[in-house]
Amino acid sequence: SLIVTTTDPKHPRLHLEVNLLVKPDVFLSQEKLEFGRISLAQISAKPWLLAFIKQSLVIGRREGEMNIKAISSDLSFLEFTVEPKNEAQSFILEVGLLPDKLVLGNFSGTISIVTSDTKFPELRLPVSAIIVNH
């Protein structure tokens, strides 16, 4: 809990409950990526929808800088963009879909992020998608 003292005579002390989550030295802003239900028919008719399906997350390091050496997945229809390209304390990873590689089915896989951090050389992120025809 946190106690805040005020100059208000009616409320000289405020008692606030606090929750705190301490992330590891290197962390991802999300614990998993869920693309949900994706319609091949809609993407074929309106390819611009792919821009709205992209998922973004932060890769961060509490202290100092690191490099992102590689990003891969066991799901072949995912594509990755990471910024910045050089050494940094935090990165934005965008995960998109490659329309020509999408096939029907329920998919669960993993994204592997290889870093230059010696304590956390690899981060793994679960990812899922349901690809439907209609």
Secondary structure, DSSP 8 states (H G I E B T S, - for coil): -EEEE-S-TT-SEEEE--------SEEES-S-EEEEEEEHHHHHH-GGGHHHH-EEEEEEESSS-B-EEEEEES-TTEEEEEE-SS-BSEEEEEEEE-GGG--SEEEEEEEEEEES-SS-SEEEEEEEEEEE--
